[in-house]
Amino acid sequence: MTFACDTPSCGCMRTEGRRKRGFMNFMTLVQLEIVLFIFLAIGFLTARSSLAGEESRKALTEWIIRIILPCNIIWSFMSQEMNMEVLKQTAFVLVFSAGLQVFLVLTVRFLFKGFPDEESRVMQYGLINSNASFVALPILSEIYGTMGALYAATGVIPQRVTMWTAGIRLFDKNMK
């Protein structure tokens, strides 16, 4: 490996190191995408072959939402060494995410006024609650380590609160 110069302060060596890390992150991402594709293929084939009935699918979904995701959040907090700087950054992520959710809940109803009511509700819910809270945590923890998992888990807490409050309110006809 050759550099333009041997002076460490010029940045050549640092740039090359970033390229290596970037390539490693890219390869990690490719591996994760392959694993996710395999999981999707297994799920698709399982559903097509009727190996798992509706009851099994509901049980698996409940297991993921009620056990796996909370455990992932708890793990991200327990696997990180806490100090004042990490707590400040985590608090910032939490406040920013909560502010974003409040902004979305207040503004999203105006974006889809021209659509039929049922379609409007689905689009509002999709904008308020992305699937990042389900898919992103394992991916971010693999790419960015425990610190990325901590920030991601903190950032989705307001989204999950919104999912179970404003999200349900969109579809429950008794709540208006």
The 8 nearest C-alpha neighbors of each residue, nearest first, counted from 0:
[[1, 2, 15, 12, 3, 11, 16, 4],
 [2, 0, 3, 4, 5, 12, 11, 15],
 [1, 3, 4, 11, 0, 5, 12, 15],
 [2, 4, 11, 1, 5, 6, 12, 9],
 [5, 3, 2, 6, 11, 9, 7, 1],
 [4, 6, 7, 2, 3, 9, 11, 12],
 [5, 7, 8, 4, 9, 10, 11, 12],
 [8, 6, 9, 5, 10, 12, 11, 13],
 [7, 9, 6, 10, 11, 12, 13, 5],
 [10, 8, 7, 6, 11, 4, 12, 5],
 [9, 11, 13, 12, 8, 14, 7, 6],
 [12, 10, 14, 13, 9, 2, 15, 3],
 [13, 11, 15, 14, 10, 16, 7, 2],
 [12, 14, 16, 10, 15, 11, 17, 7],
 [13, 15, 17, 11, 16, 12, 10, 18],
 [14, 16, 18, 12, 17, 13, 19, 11],
 [17, 15, 13, 19, 18, 14, 12, 20],
 [18, 16, 20, 14, 19, 15, 21, 13],
 [17, 19, 21, 15, 16, 20, 22, 14],
 [18, 20, 22, 16, 17, 21, 23, 15],
 [21, 19, 23, 17, 22, 18, 24, 16],
 [20, 22, 18, 24, 19, 23, 17, 25],
 [21, 23, 25, 19, 24, 20, 18, 26],
 [22, 24, 20, 26, 25, 21, 27, 19],
 [25, 23, 27, 21, 22, 26, 20, 28],
 [26, 24, 22, 28, 23, 27, 21, 29],
 [27, 25, 29, 23, 28, 24, 22, 30],
 [28, 26, 24, 30, 25, 29, 23, 31],
 [27, 29, 25, 31, 26, 30, 24, 32],
 [30, 28, 26, 32, 31, 27, 25, 33],
 [29, 31, 33, 27, 28, 32, 26, 34],
 [32, 30, 28, 34, 33, 29, 35, 27],
 [31, 33, 35, 29, 30, 34, 36, 28],
 [32, 34, 36, 30, 31, 35, 37, 29],
 [33, 35, 37, 31, 36, 32, 38, 30],
 [36, 34, 38, 32, 37, 33, 31, 39],
 [35, 37, 39, 33, 34, 38, 32, 40],
 [36, 38, 40, 34, 35, 39, 41, 33],
 [39, 37, 35, 41, 36, 40, 42, 34],
 [40, 38, 36, 42, 37, 41, 43, 35],
 [39, 41, 37, 43, 42, 38, 44, 36],
 [40, 42, 38, 44, 39, 43, 45, 37],
 [43, 41, 39, 45, 40, 44, 46, 38],
 [42, 44, 40, 46, 45, 41, 39, 47],
 [45, 43, 47, 41, 46, 42, 48, 40],
 [44, 46, 42, 48, 50, 43, 47, 41],
 [45, 47, 43, 49, 44, 48, 42, 51],
 [48, 46, 44, 45, 49, 43, 50, 42],
 [47, 49, 45, 50, 46, 44, 51, 43],
 [50, 48, 46, 51, 47, 45, 52, 44],
 [51, 49, 45, 48, 52, 46, 47, 44],
 [52, 50, 49, 55, 46, 45, 56, 53],
 [51, 53, 55, 54, 49, 56, 50, 46],
 [52, 54, 56, 55, 57, 51, 58, 49],
 [53, 55, 57, 52, 56, 58, 51, 59],
 [56, 54, 58, 52, 53, 57, 51, 59],
 [57, 55, 53, 59, 58, 54, 60, 52],
 [56, 58, 60, 54, 55, 59, 61, 53],
 [57, 59, 55, 61, 56, 60, 62, 54],
 [60, 58, 62, 56, 61, 57, 55, 63],
 [59, 61, 57, 63, 62, 58, 56, 64],
 [60, 62, 58, 64, 59, 63, 65, 57],
 [63, 61, 59, 66, 65, 60, 64, 58],
 [62, 64, 67, 60, 61, 66, 65, 68],
 [65, 63, 61, 68, 62, 66, 60, 67],
 [64, 66, 62, 63, 61, 67, 69, 68],
 [67, 65, 62, 63, 69, 68, 64, 70],
 [66, 68, 63, 70, 69, 71, 64, 65],
 [67, 69, 71, 70, 64, 66, 63, 72],
 [70, 68, 72, 71, 66, 67, 73, 65],
 [71, 69, 73, 67, 68, 72, 74, 66],
 [72, 70, 68, 74, 69, 73, 67, 75],
 [73, 71, 69, 75, 152, 70, 74, 68],
 [72, 74, 70, 76, 75, 71, 77, 69],
 [75, 73, 77, 71, 72, 76, 78, 70],
 [74, 76, 149, 72, 78, 148, 73, 77],
 [77, 75, 73, 74, 78, 149, 79, 72],
 [76, 78, 74, 79, 75, 73, 80, 81],
 [79, 77, 75, 76, 74, 145, 80, 73],
 [80, 78, 77, 76, 81, 145, 146, 75],
 [81, 79, 82, 78, 77, 85, 76, 146],
 [82, 80, 85, 79, 86, 83, 84, 76],
 [81, 83, 85, 84, 86, 80, 87, 79],
 [82, 84, 86, 85, 87, 81, 88, 89],
 [83, 85, 87, 86, 82, 88, 81, 89],
 [86, 84, 88, 82, 87, 83, 81, 89],
 [85, 87, 89, 83, 84, 88, 90, 82],
 [88, 86, 90, 84, 89, 85, 83, 91],
 [89, 87, 91, 85, 90, 86, 84, 92],
 [88, 90, 86, 92, 91, 87, 85, 150],
 [91, 89, 93, 87, 88, 92, 86, 94],
 [90, 92, 88, 94, 89, 93, 95, 87],
 [93, 91, 89, 95, 90, 94, 154, 96],
 [92, 94, 90, 96, 91, 154, 95, 153],
 [95, 93, 97, 91, 96, 92, 98, 90],
 [94, 96, 98, 92, 97, 93, 91, 99],
 [95, 97, 99, 93, 98, 154, 94, 92],
 [98, 96, 94, 100, 157, 99, 95, 93],
 [99, 97, 95, 101, 96, 100, 94, 102],
 [98, 100, 96, 102, 97, 101, 103, 95],
 [99, 101, 103, 97, 102, 98, 104, 96],
 [100, 102, 98, 104, 103, 99, 105, 97],
 [103, 101, 99, 105, 100, 104, 106, 98],
 [104, 102, 100, 106, 105, 107, 101, 127],
 [105, 103, 101, 102, 107, 106, 100, 127],
 [104, 106, 102, 103, 107, 101, 108, 109],
 [107, 105, 103, 108, 104, 109, 102, 110],
 [106, 108, 110, 109, 103, 104, 123, 105],
 [109, 107, 110, 106, 111, 123, 105, 112],
 [110, 108, 107, 111, 112, 106, 105, 113],
 [111, 109, 107, 108, 112, 106, 123, 113],
 [110, 112, 119, 113, 114, 109, 108, 107],
 [113, 111, 114, 109, 110, 108, 119, 115],
 [112, 114, 111, 115, 119, 110, 116, 109],
 [115, 113, 119, 112, 111, 118, 116, 117],
 [116, 114, 118, 117, 119, 113, 112, 111],
 [115, 117, 119, 118, 120, 114, 112, 121],
 [118, 116, 120, 119, 115, 121, 114, 170],
 [119, 117, 121, 120, 115, 116, 122, 114],
 [118, 120, 116, 122, 117, 111, 121, 114],
 [121, 119, 123, 117, 118, 122, 169, 124],
 [120, 122, 124, 118, 123, 119, 125, 117],
 [123, 121, 125, 119, 124, 120, 126, 118],
 [124, 122, 120, 126, 125, 121, 107, 119],
 [125, 123, 127, 121, 122, 126, 128, 166],
 [126, 124, 122, 128, 123, 127, 129, 121],
 [125, 127, 123, 124, 128, 122, 129, 107],
 [126, 128, 124, 125, 103, 123, 129, 104],
 [129, 127, 125, 126, 124, 162, 158, 130],
 [128, 130, 131, 125, 126, 127, 132, 124],
 [129, 131, 132, 133, 134, 128, 135, 125],
 [132, 130, 135, 134, 129, 133, 136, 155],
 [131, 133, 130, 155, 134, 135, 136, 129],
 [134, 132, 131, 130, 135, 136, 68, 137],
 [133, 135, 131, 136, 132, 130, 137, 138],
 [134, 136, 131, 138, 137, 139, 132, 133],
 [135, 137, 139, 138, 134, 140, 148, 151],
 [138, 136, 140, 139, 135, 141, 134, 148],
 [139, 137, 135, 141, 136, 140, 142, 134],
 [140, 138, 142, 136, 141, 143, 137, 135],
 [139, 141, 148, 144, 137, 143, 138, 142],
 [140, 142, 138, 139, 144, 143, 137, 27],
 [141, 143, 139, 140, 144, 138, 24, 27],
 [144, 142, 147, 140, 139, 141, 146, 145],
 [145, 143, 140, 147, 146, 141, 142, 148],
 [144, 146, 148, 147, 140, 75, 79, 149],
 [145, 147, 149, 148, 144, 150, 79, 143],
 [148, 146, 143, 150, 149, 145, 144, 140],
 [147, 149, 140, 145, 151, 146, 75, 150],
 [150, 148, 75, 146, 152, 147, 151, 76],
 [149, 151, 153, 147, 152, 148, 154, 89],
 [152, 150, 154, 148, 153, 149, 147, 136],
 [153, 151, 149, 72, 155, 154, 150, 148],
 [152, 154, 150, 151, 156, 155, 93, 149],
 [153, 155, 151, 96, 152, 93, 156, 92],
 [154, 156, 158, 152, 157, 153, 132, 159],
 [155, 157, 159, 158, 153, 154, 160, 152],
 [158, 156, 160, 97, 159, 155, 161, 96],
 [159, 157, 155, 161, 156, 160, 162, 128],
 [160, 158, 162, 156, 161, 157, 155, 163],
 [159, 161, 157, 163, 162, 158, 164, 156],
 [162, 160, 158, 164, 165, 159, 163, 166],
 [161, 163, 166, 159, 160, 164, 158, 165],
 [162, 164, 160, 161, 167, 166, 159, 165],
 [165, 163, 161, 166, 167, 162, 160, 168],
 [166, 164, 168, 161, 167, 162, 169, 163],
 [167, 165, 162, 168, 169, 164, 163, 124],
 [168, 166, 169, 164, 170, 165, 163, 171],
 [167, 169, 165, 171, 166, 170, 174, 164],
 [170, 168, 167, 166, 120, 171, 165, 124],
 [169, 171, 168, 167, 172, 120, 166, 174],
 [172, 170, 168, 173, 174, 169, 167, 175],
 [171, 173, 174, 170, 175, 168, 169, 167],
 [174, 172, 171, 175, 168, 170, 169, 167],
 [175, 173, 172, 171, 168, 169, 170, 167],
 [174, 173, 168, 172, 171, 169, 170, 165]]
